[in-house]
Amino acid sequence: MGHVRSDAEEQVAELLSTAKDALGLSLTFLSRLDGTTQHLEVVESSIPLFKDGQTQPQDSSFCQAILDGKLPPVIPNVAKLPEAKRLPAARFPRIRSYVSVPVHLSDGSLYGTFCAAGFTADKGLTKRDQALMEVLARAAAAVIEPGVNERRREAGIRERLDPVIAAGGPVVVVQPIVELLTGHRVGAEALSRFPQEWGLAPDVCFAEAATIGEGVALELLAVRNAVAHLDRLDGYLAVNLSPHSLFDPRCSSLLSEFGHACGAVVVAEGVETSEDADALLSESVDHGQGWYFGRPGPVDALAAVGLAAPAPLT
């Protein structure tokens, strides 16, 4: 299956079609320049040879030569410009007319180019066509900028998080939980800490990780690091988990013998079938509550509740 255009790409394609029809040329495209490669991100062409996603070296492209001032932005006849004739695209696919204008984002950065090309000379191309292309390029920039900013945001988060995940997760510290009457410590809460230079609270770091699909992995690494403190702690250890992580299959194995290692009794709620009870027992859960054992009722009814225990594990 070929590339499926996003809504933003479809809007850009409409702008390219407008340019193609207005200039009467065979090919229009929006390109992204990354410093080494020109990416033809959205292409509108009368010739099947050109498709979304094609690439070519940036330094030998018509667009780069125009950006460098070696060629004018409007080229009615490539054959009349020696600098243009030397470029690969002048030989194949044998471009003979060309218009290219830069695409700048709102912060002034260069994203790429908005271009039109023909395979015959077109002496009718003028600065008025350049002006139209510049208007359409600004419209294209407004369409693509939200997506560009989102990709930049995600890349920034991943750049920060990847080393932390590769190193085994956040640093875990513990804060005492005390009995107010006596002042005795009865347990501790595990808290995650991220590099101080980030200047971000832990909840923000976990929330950002979730937006790039790494939220559960990061939380489970934090729990794993917290569990590593158990053999040096008296009392219980509290950890924080989002509901999304708690219901992830990877979480059950990580939390197995955890409650017991804290000296706690593990209680599962919502047990509705014998299969539920058997599965919980296989995970070493101690107690269960749910409709399988009895529905809510008056206190007197509790004495009447009694079910056969699940078969013991062998």
C-alpha positions in Angstrom: 0.0 0.0 0.0 1.3 3.4 -0.9 1.8 6.5 1.2 -1.5 7.7 2.7 -1.5 11.5 3.0 -2.3 13.2 6.2 -5.0 16.0 6.3 -2.2 18.6 6.3 -0.6 16.9 3.2 -3.9 16.9 1.4 -4.3 20.6 2.1 -0.7 21.2 0.7 -1.6 19.1 -2.3 -4.5 21.5 -3.0 -2.2 24.4 -2.9 0.2 22.6 -5.3 -2.6 21.9 -7.7 -3.6 25.6 -7.6 0.0 26.5 -8.6 0.2 23.7 -11.2 -3.0 24.9 -12.9 -2.1 28.6 -12.7 1.4 28.2 -14.1 0.5 25.5 -16.6 3.4 23.4 -15.6 3.6 19.6 -15.3 5.0 19.2 -11.8 4.7 21.0 -8.5 6.0 19.9 -5.1 6.7 20.9 -1.5 10.2 19.8 -0.4 11.9 19.6 2.9 15.6 20.4 3.1 17.6 18.7 5.9 21.1 20.0 4.9 22.1 17.0 2.8 18.9 15.7 1.2 15.9 17.3 -0.5 12.8 15.4 0.4 9.8 15.8 -2.0 7.2 15.5 0.7 4.0 16.3 -1.3 4.0 16.0 -5.1 1.4 16.9 -7.7 2.4 15.7 -11.1 1.0 14.9 -14.5 3.7 12.3 -14.9 3.7 9.1 -12.8 7.5 9.2 -12.5 7.2 11.6 -9.5 5.7 10.5 -6.2 5.5 11.7 -2.6 8.6 10.8 -0.6 11.2 10.8 -3.3 14.6 12.3 -2.4 17.6 13.7 -4.2 20.9 15.2 -3.1 20.3 18.8 -1.9 23.6 20.3 -3.0 23.0 19.5 -6.7 19.3 20.5 -6.8 17.8 23.4 -8.6 16.3 24.6 -5.3 19.7 24.8 -3.6 21.2 26.7 -6.5 18.4 29.2 -6.3 18.7 29.5 -2.5 22.5 30.1 -3.0 21.8 32.9 -5.5 23.4 31.0 -8.4 20.1 30.8 -10.2 17.1 33.1 -10.3 13.9 32.0 -8.7 12.1 32.0 -12.0 13.7 30.1 -14.9 11.7 30.3 -18.2 14.3 28.4 -20.2 16.9 26.2 -18.4 18.9 25.9 -21.7 19.8 29.6 -21.6 21.6 29.3 -18.2 24.9 27.3 -18.1 24.7 26.9 -14.3 21.2 25.3 -14.7 22.2 23.1 -17.6 25.0 21.5 -15.5 22.6 20.3 -12.8 21.5 16.6 -12.9 17.8 17.4 -13.2 18.5 19.3 -16.5 19.6 16.0 -18.0 17.0 13.7 -16.3 14.1 14.2 -16.0 15.2 17.0 -18.4 13.6 20.0 -16.7 13.4 23.0 -18.9 11.5 25.6 -16.8 11.4 26.1 -13.1 10.1 28.3 -10.3 11.2 27.8 -6.7 10.5 29.9 -3.6 11.6 29.2 0.0 9.2 28.0 2.7 9.9 29.7 6.1 8.2 28.8 9.3 7.0 31.5 11.8 10.3 31.5 13.7 12.1 32.4 10.4 13.7 29.0 10.0 13.9 27.5 6.5 11.8 24.4 6.1 12.2 23.8 2.4 10.9 25.0 -1.0 7.6 25.3 -2.9 8.4 24.5 -6.5 7.0 24.1 -10.0 8.7 22.6 -13.0 8.0 22.0 -16.7 9.6 19.8 -19.3 9.5 22.5 -22.0 10.7 26.1 -22.0 8.0 28.6 -20.9 8.8 32.2 -21.8 5.6 33.2 -20.1 6.9 32.6 -16.6 7.4 36.0 -14.9 7.9 37.5 -11.5 4.1 37.6 -11.1 4.2 33.8 -11.1 6.9 34.0 -8.4 4.6 36.2 -6.3 1.8 33.7 -6.6 4.1 30.9 -5.6 5.3 33.0 -2.6 1.7 33.4 -1.4 1.0 29.7 -1.8 4.3 28.9 0.0 3.2 31.0 3.0 -0.1 29.2 3.1 1.7 25.8 2.9 3.9 26.9 5.8 0.9 27.7 8.0 -0.6 24.2 7.2 2.5 22.2 8.0 3.9 24.2 11.0 1.7 22.5 13.7 2.9 19.1 12.6 6.5 20.3 12.4 6.3 21.7 15.9 4.8 18.5 17.2 7.6 16.4 15.7 10.2 18.7 17.1 8.5 18.4 20.6 8.5 14.6 20.4 12.1 14.5 19.2 13.1 16.7 22.1 11.4 14.5 24.6 12.9 11.4 23.1 16.4 12.9 23.1 16.1 13.5 26.8 14.4 10.2 27.7 16.3 7.7 25.6 19.5 7.9 27.7 17.5 7.6 31.0 15.6 4.5 29.7 18.8 3.0 28.3 20.4 3.5 31.8 17.6 1.6 33.5 15.1 4.3 34.3 14.9 7.2 36.7 16.8 7.5 40.0 14.5 6.4 42.8 14.7 8.0 46.3 12.5 7.2 49.2 10.6 9.5 51.6 9.6 8.2 55.1 6.0 7.6 56.1 5.6 8.0 59.9 2.9 7.2 62.5 1.9 10.6 63.7 1.2 9.6 67.3 4.6 8.1 67.9 6.8 9.5 65.1 7.9 6.0 64.2 8.6 5.3 60.6 6.2 2.6 59.3 7.1 2.7 55.6 8.4 4.8 52.8 7.2 6.1 49.4 9.3 5.6 46.4 9.8 8.8 44.3 11.4 9.2 40.9 14.0 11.8 40.1 15.1 13.0 36.7 18.2 15.0 35.7 18.1 18.4 37.5 19.1 20.3 34.4 15.7 19.4 32.8 14.0 21.6 35.2 10.9 19.4 35.1 8.8 17.9 37.9 8.6 14.1 37.8 4.9 14.1 36.9 5.6 16.2 33.9 8.4 13.8 32.8 6.0 10.8 33.0 3.3 12.7 31.2 5.6 13.7 28.4 6.8 10.1 28.1 3.2 9.0 27.7 2.8 11.3 24.7 5.5 9.5 22.8 4.4 6.0 23.8 7.0 5.5 26.5 4.9 6.2 29.6 4.3 2.6 30.7 7.9 1.5 30.1 9.2 4.5 32.1 6.8 3.9 35.0 7.7 0.2 35.2 11.4 0.9 35.2 10.8 3.3 38.1 8.9 0.5 40.0 11.6 -2.0 39.2 14.2 0.5 40.7 11.9 1.0 43.7 11.6 -2.7 44.4 15.4 -3.0 44.4 15.3 -1.0 47.8 13.0 -3.5 49.5 15.7 -5.6 51.2 17.0 -2.5 52.9 13.7 -1.1 54.2 11.6 -1.7 57.3 7.8 -1.5 56.9 6.1 -1.1 53.6 7.1 0.6 50.4 4.5 2.7 48.4 4.9 3.2 44.7 2.8 5.3 42.3 1.4 3.9 39.1 -1.0 5.3 36.5 -4.1 3.3 35.7 -2.8 2.8 32.2 0.4 1.2 33.5 -1.4 -0.8 36.2 -3.5 -2.6 33.5 -0.6 -3.3 31.2 0.3 -7.0 31.1 3.9 -6.2 31.8 2.9 -4.8 35.2 1.6 -8.0 36.7 4.9 -9.9 36.5 6.8 -6.9 37.9 4.5 -6.6 40.9 4.5 -10.4 41.6 5.9 -11.4 45.3 6.1 -7.2 45.5 3.3 -7.0 48.0 4.6 -10.1 49.9 8.1 -8.6 49.9 6.7 -5.7 51.8 5.1 -8.0 54.3 1.7 -7.0 53.1 -1.4 -9.1 52.2 -2.4 -8.7 48.5 -6.1 -8.3 47.9 -7.7 -8.4 44.4 -11.1 -6.8 43.8 -13.6 -7.5 41.1 -13.3 -11.3 41.1 -16.3 -12.5 39.2 -15.6 -16.0 38.0 -13.7 -19.1 39.1 -11.3 -18.5 36.3 -10.5 -15.1 37.8 -9.9 -16.7 41.2 -7.6 -19.4 39.7 -5.6 -16.8 37.7 -5.1 -14.7 40.8 -4.0 -17.6 42.9 -1.4 -18.5 40.2 0.0 -15.0 40.7 0.2 -15.6 44.5 -2.5 -13.1 45.3 -3.8 -13.8 48.9 -7.3 -12.5 49.1 -10.1 -11.8 46.7 -13.3 -9.8 46.7 -16.1 -9.8 44.1 -19.4 -11.3 43.0 -17.9 -14.7 42.7 -17.6 -14.9 46.4 -20.8 -13.0 47.3 -22.8 -9.9 46.4 -23.1 -6.9 48.6 -25.7 -7.5 51.3 -26.5 -7.1 55.1 -24.0 -8.2 57.7 -26.0 -11.3 58.5 -25.5 -12.6 55.0 -21.7 -12.8 55.3 -21.8 -15.9 57.4 -23.7 -17.8 54.6 -21.0 -17.1 52.0 -18.8 -20.1 51.3 -17.3 -21.4 48.1 -14.9 -24.2 47.3 -11.4 -22.9 47.2 -9.6 -22.9 43.8 -7.7 -26.1 43.1 -4.2 -25.9 44.8 -1.3 -25.4 42.5 0.8 -28.5 41.8 
